[in-house]
Amino acid sequence: MCSISRAALCAALGLAVSAPASHAHAVLERKEASPNAAYRGVVQIMHGCDGQPTTRVSVTIPEGVTGAKPMPKAGWQITTARGAYAKPYPSFHGTVSEGVKKITWSGGELPDDQVDEFTFLARVSDAFGPGATIYFPVEQDCATGGYRWSEVPVEGQKSADLQSPAPAVRVVAAAEQGSSSIPAARTGHLAIDTPWLRATPGGAKVAGGYVRITNTGSQPDRLTGASMALAGRGEIHTMSMEGGVMKMAPVVGGLAIKPGETVELKPGGLHLMFLDLTGAPKVGEPVRGTLTFERAGAVPVTFSVAPIGAQAPTATGGGHQHH
């Protein structure tokens, strides 16, 4: 186990653990969706309220997005508000005229110095065509105070110009979604979704890597190692905050992935640590690498590169890989 000062680790990994409200928003991890298709919304809460923990998160489901269902979250209670749609919409099982309009997670506590995700599934109807933007207003309440991430830009205005922008999703044709990624492939019963890295400043010796892995088979597997072209070696690490100190430790013996289980390596938790860098990962320049599993063996992947301090892969650099 190694203890690393918060400032030192932030410099090494570009981890934004504290920022003013105007610069660290509630965001959606997946920034693209297609008409007449399922959408997995992952609301990421980046900070609390002036040091106070977040105790309630609520997302409004806009008109034209149907069949919304929240994903259970340990330690939090879920409530939904239903209502009639402005018109009937086609669904996976016929036509629907009403559904969930708002989802609320409450009763938990997310410390100010940690990030977390609140997930729902829904269907984007044909009310939105390619090129449209869908806005999902989010309410965030803390022990004291709160934020309303609900502003929607008017014509000619950008979300970046707003103080409290609502998380947004760009609608693209199904053929375009993830078009910048490597063509889909599959190895055994493992699905490897969106491997990505954070860009690093010149001279940095470590880089953080992230990926979502699903075991669709009936046998367990184990992630035992990782490598990439710009690093001398790679390790699997855990990360946690204890008493204002970032603590990080290698995962001894590899990371187990049970049948039917999805394991996500993401900022602030389990992650890949690439050490002894020989070059700096740069935004928009994919990096070849390998994930090594106990049963599946060595699986080639391509990491997209997001900006320094990013909490999720960029819309243009992500896409989905299934191996």
C-alpha positions as CSV (number, residue, x, y, z in Angstrom):
1,M,0.0,0.0,0.0
2,C,1.4,3.4,-0.9
3,S,0.2,6.8,0.3
4,I,0.5,9.7,-2.1
5,S,-0.2,13.3,-1.4
6,R,-3.3,14.5,-3.1
7,A,-1.4,17.2,-5.0
8,A,1.3,14.9,-6.2
9,L,-1.2,12.3,-7.5
10,C,-3.3,15.0,-9.3
11,A,-0.1,16.2,-11.0
12,A,0.8,12.7,-12.1
13,L,-2.7,11.6,-13.4
14,G,-4.3,14.9,-14.2
15,L,-7.0,14.1,-11.7
16,A,-9.4,17.0,-11.0
17,V,-10.6,16.3,-7.5
18,S,-11.6,19.8,-6.6
19,A,-12.9,22.6,-8.8
20,P,-15.4,25.5,-8.6
21,A,-19.0,24.8,-9.6
22,S,-18.7,26.7,-12.8
23,H,-15.9,24.4,-14.0
24,A,-16.9,20.9,-12.7
25,H,-20.5,20.0,-13.7
26,A,-22.8,17.1,-13.6
27,V,-22.2,15.4,-16.9
28,L,-23.3,12.4,-18.9
29,E,-20.6,9.8,-19.6
30,R,-22.1,8.7,-23.0
31,K,-22.5,11.8,-25.1
32,E,-24.0,10.2,-28.2
33,A,-27.3,8.4,-28.9
34,S,-29.2,7.2,-31.9
35,P,-32.9,7.5,-32.8
36,N,-35.1,4.5,-32.1
37,A,-32.4,3.0,-30.0
38,A,-31.6,2.2,-26.3
39,Y,-29.5,4.7,-24.4
40,R,-27.6,4.1,-21.2
41,G,-27.5,7.3,-19.3
42,V,-24.7,7.6,-16.7
43,V,-24.9,10.8,-14.7
44,Q,-21.5,11.6,-13.2
45,I,-21.4,13.9,-10.1
46,M,-18.0,15.5,-9.9
47,H,-18.2,17.5,-6.6
48,G,-20.3,18.4,-3.6
49,C,-21.5,21.8,-2.4
50,D,-18.6,23.8,-0.9
51,G,-17.3,20.8,1.0
52,Q,-20.7,19.3,1.8
53,P,-21.6,15.8,0.7
54,T,-24.2,15.2,-2.0
55,T,-27.3,13.5,-0.6
56,R,-29.8,13.6,-3.5
57,V,-29.5,13.4,-7.3
58,S,-32.4,13.8,-9.6
59,V,-32.5,13.6,-13.4
60,T,-35.4,14.8,-15.6
61,I,-36.3,12.6,-18.6
62,P,-37.1,14.9,-21.5
63,E,-40.1,14.5,-23.8
64,G,-39.2,12.1,-26.6
65,V,-37.1,9.8,-24.4
66,T,-39.3,6.9,-23.3
67,G,-39.2,3.8,-21.1
68,A,-36.8,5.2,-18.6
69,K,-35.7,2.9,-15.8
70,P,-33.2,3.6,-13.0
71,M,-30.4,1.3,-12.0
72,P,-30.4,0.3,-8.3
73,K,-27.5,1.9,-6.3
74,A,-26.3,0.5,-3.0
75,G,-27.0,2.8,-0.1
76,W,-29.5,5.0,-2.0
77,Q,-33.3,4.9,-2.3
78,I,-34.9,5.4,-5.7
79,T,-38.2,7.1,-6.5
80,T,-39.7,7.9,-9.9
81,A,-42.3,10.3,-11.1
82,R,-44.5,9.2,-14.0
83,G,-46.7,11.2,-16.3
84,A,-48.3,11.3,-19.8
85,Y,-46.2,12.0,-22.9
86,A,-47.3,14.8,-25.2
87,K,-48.0,12.1,-27.8
88,P,-47.7,8.3,-28.2
89,Y,-44.2,6.9,-29.1
90,P,-43.2,3.6,-30.6
91,S,-41.4,1.4,-28.1
92,F,-39.7,-2.0,-28.1
93,H,-43.1,-3.6,-27.2
94,G,-45.6,-1.5,-29.1
95,T,-46.7,2.1,-28.4
96,V,-46.4,3.9,-25.1
97,S,-48.3,7.1,-24.0
98,E,-46.8,7.5,-20.5
99,G,-43.7,6.7,-18.6
100,V,-41.1,7.9,-16.1
101,K,-40.5,11.7,-16.3
102,K,-38.1,12.0,-13.3
103,I,-35.7,9.7,-11.4
104,T,-34.4,10.5,-7.9
105,W,-31.7,8.9,-5.9
106,S,-31.7,9.9,-2.2
107,G,-30.7,8.8,1.3
108,G,-27.0,8.2,0.4
109,E,-24.0,10.3,0.9
110,L,-21.3,11.2,-1.7
111,P,-18.4,13.1,-0.1
112,D,-17.3,16.3,-1.7
113,D,-13.8,14.8,-2.6
114,Q,-15.2,11.8,-4.4
115,V,-17.1,11.2,-7.7
116,D,-19.8,8.7,-8.5
117,E,-22.3,7.7,-11.2
118,F,-26.1,7.4,-11.2
119,T,-27.4,5.2,-14.1
120,F,-30.6,4.8,-16.0
121,L,-31.7,3.1,-19.2
122,A,-34.1,4.6,-21.7
123,R,-35.1,4.7,-25.4
124,V,-34.5,7.7,-27.7
125,S,-37.5,8.0,-30.0
126,D,-37.6,9.2,-33.5
127,A,-38.7,12.6,-32.2
128,F,-34.9,13.4,-32.4
129,G,-33.1,13.2,-35.7
130,P,-29.3,13.2,-36.3
131,G,-27.8,16.5,-35.3
132,A,-30.2,17.2,-32.5
133,T,-29.2,17.6,-28.9
134,I,-31.1,16.2,-26.0
135,Y,-30.8,17.9,-22.6
136,F,-31.2,16.0,-19.3
137,P,-31.6,18.5,-16.4
138,V,-30.0,17.3,-13.2
139,E,-30.7,18.4,-9.6
140,Q,-28.0,18.0,-7.0
141,D,-28.7,18.5,-3.3
142,C,-26.2,18.4,-0.5
143,A,-26.3,18.4,3.3
144,T,-26.5,22.2,2.9
145,G,-27.1,23.9,-0.5
146,G,-27.3,22.4,-3.9
147,Y,-27.1,23.0,-7.7
148,R,-29.5,22.9,-10.5
149,W,-27.7,21.8,-13.7
150,S,-30.7,22.8,-15.9
151,E,-29.7,25.6,-18.2
152,V,-30.2,25.0,-21.9
153,P,-28.4,27.1,-24.5
154,V,-30.5,29.3,-26.8
155,E,-29.7,29.6,-30.5
156,G,-26.2,30.8,-31.1
157,Q,-25.2,30.0,-27.5
158,K,-22.8,27.3,-26.3
159,S,-23.2,25.1,-23.2
160,A,-19.7,26.2,-22.1
161,D,-21.1,29.8,-21.8
162,L,-23.6,28.8,-19.2
163,Q,-23.1,28.7,-15.4
164,S,-25.1,25.6,-14.8
165,P,-25.6,23.7,-18.1
166,A,-27.8,20.7,-18.3
167,P,-26.0,17.5,-19.3
168,A,-26.4,17.0,-23.1
169,V,-26.4,14.1,-25.6
170,R,-25.8,14.5,-29.3
171,V,-28.1,12.4,-31.6
172,V,-26.3,10.7,-34.5
173,A,-27.2,8.1,-37.1
174,A,-26.6,4.6,-35.9
175,A,-23.9,4.1,-38.5
176,E,-22.0,7.2,-37.1
177,Q,-22.1,6.3,-33.4
178,G,-18.5,5.3,-32.4
179,S,-17.4,5.7,-36.0
180,S,-14.0,6.9,-34.8
181,S,-13.3,3.7,-32.9
182,I,-11.6,0.5,-34.1
183,P,-14.0,-1.9,-35.8
184,A,-15.9,-4.2,-33.5
185,A,-14.4,-7.6,-32.7
186,R,-14.9,-10.3,-30.1
187,T,-12.7,-12.8,-28.2
188,G,-14.3,-15.5,-26.2
189,H,-16.9,-14.3,-23.7
190,L,-15.4,-11.0,-22.9
191,A,-16.8,-7.7,-24.1
192,I,-14.3,-4.8,-23.7
193,D,-16.0,-1.5,-23.9
194,T,-14.4,1.9,-24.5
195,P,-10.8,1.6,-23.4
196,W,-9.3,5.1,-22.9
197,L,-6.5,7.0,-21.4
198,R,-6.0,10.5,-20.0
199,A,-3.5,12.7,-21.9
200,T,-0.5,13.6,-19.8
201,P,1.7,16.7,-19.6
202,G,5.2,16.5,-21.1
203,G,7.7,14.7,-18.8
204,A,5.0,12.8,-16.9
205,K,6.0,9.2,-16.0
206,V,2.6,7.7,-15.3
207,A,-0.8,7.7,-17.1
208,G,-4.2,6.4,-16.0
209,G,-6.1,4.0,-18.2
210,Y,-9.8,3.0,-18.0
211,V,-12.1,0.4,-19.5
212,R,-15.4,-1.5,-18.9
213,I,-15.3,-5.3,-19.1
214,T,-18.3,-7.6,-19.2
215,N,-18.1,-11.4,-18.9
216,T,-20.9,-12.9,-21.0
217,G,-19.9,-16.5,-20.5
218,S,-20.4,-19.1,-17.8
219,Q,-16.8,-19.3,-16.5
220,P,-15.0,-16.6,-14.4
221,D,-12.0,-14.9,-15.8
222,R,-9.4,-12.5,-14.4
223,L,-7.7,-9.4,-15.7
224,T,-4.0,-10.0,-14.8
225,G,-2.1,-7.3,-16.6
226,A,-2.1,-4.5,-19.2
227,S,0.4,-2.8,-21.5
228,M,0.6,0.0,-24.0
229,A,3.0,1.2,-26.6
230,L,4.1,4.3,-24.6
231,A,4.7,2.6,-21.3
232,G,7.4,0.4,-19.8
233,R,4.9,-1.5,-17.7
234,G,1.3,-1.5,-16.6
235,E,-0.5,-2.5,-13.4
236,I,-4.1,-2.7,-12.1
237,H,-4.6,-0.3,-9.1
238,T,-7.2,0.6,-6.6
239,M,-7.6,4.2,-5.4
240,S,-9.4,5.8,-2.4
241,M,-9.3,8.9,-0.3
242,E,-8.6,8.5,3.4
243,G,-8.2,11.6,5.6
244,G,-7.5,13.9,2.7
245,V,-4.8,11.6,1.4
246,M,-5.1,9.7,-1.8
247,K,-4.1,6.0,-1.3
248,M,-3.3,3.7,-4.1
249,A,-2.4,0.0,-4.2
250,P,-1.8,-2.7,-6.8
251,V,-4.5,-5.3,-7.2
252,V,-2.6,-8.4,-6.1
253,G,-3.4,-11.6,-8.1
254,G,-5.5,-9.8,-10.8
255,L,-9.0,-8.5,-11.0
256,A,-11.8,-11.2,-11.0
257,I,-14.6,-10.9,-13.5
258,K,-17.5,-13.3,-12.6
259,P,-19.9,-14.7,-15.2
260,G,-22.5,-12.1,-16.1
261,E,-20.6,-9.4,-14.3
262,T,-19.5,-6.0,-15.6
263,V,-16.4,-4.5,-14.0
264,E,-15.6,-0.9,-14.7
265,L,-12.2,0.7,-14.3
266,K,-12.8,4.5,-14.0
267,P,-11.3,7.7,-12.5
268,G,-11.4,7.6,-8.7
269,G,-11.6,3.9,-8.3
270,L,-10.2,0.8,-10.0
271,H,-7.9,1.8,-12.9
272,L,-5.0,0.8,-15.0
273,M,-1.7,2.5,-14.1
274,F,0.9,2.8,-16.9
275,L,4.4,3.5,-15.6
276,D,7.8,4.5,-17.1
277,L,6.3,6.4,-19.9
278,T,8.4,6.9,-23.0
279,G,6.1,9.4,-24.6
280,A,3.0,11.4,-23.7
281,P,-0.5,10.2,-24.8
282,K,-2.0,13.0,-26.8
283,V,-5.7,13.8,-27.4
284,G,-7.0,12.4,-30.6
285,E,-4.1,10.0,-31.1
286,P,-5.1,6.4,-30.3
287,V,-2.6,4.2,-28.5
288,R,-2.3,0.5,-29.1
289,G,-2.2,-1.8,-26.1
290,T,-3.0,-5.2,-24.7
291,L,-5.1,-6.5,-21.8
292,T,-4.1,-9.8,-20.5
293,F,-6.6,-12.3,-19.0
294,E,-6.2,-15.5,-17.1
295,R,-8.5,-17.5,-19.5
296,A,-8.8,-15.3,-22.6
297,G,-5.1,-14.5,-22.8
298,A,-3.7,-11.4,-24.4
299,V,-6.4,-9.2,-26.1
300,P,-5.3,-6.3,-28.3
301,V,-7.1,-3.0,-27.7
302,T,-6.8,0.5,-28.8
303,F,-7.0,3.2,-26.2
304,S,-8.6,6.5,-27.2
305,V,-7.1,9.6,-25.5
306,A,-9.1,12.2,-23.6
307,P,-7.9,15.5,-22.2
308,I,-5.9,15.9,-19.0
309,G,-8.2,15.5,-16.0
310,A,-11.1,14.1,-18.1
311,Q,-13.6,12.1,-16.1
312,A,-14.9,10.2,-19.2
313,P,-13.8,9.5,-22.8
314,T,-14.5,12.3,-25.3
315,A,-17.4,11.9,-27.7
316,T,-15.0,11.9,-30.7
317,G,-12.4,9.6,-29.2
318,G,-14.5,7.0,-27.7
319,G,-17.0,4.7,-29.4
320,H,-17.3,1.1,-28.3
321,Q,-15.0,-1.9,-28.8
322,H,-16.3,-5.3,-28.2
323,H,-13.6,-8.0,-28.0
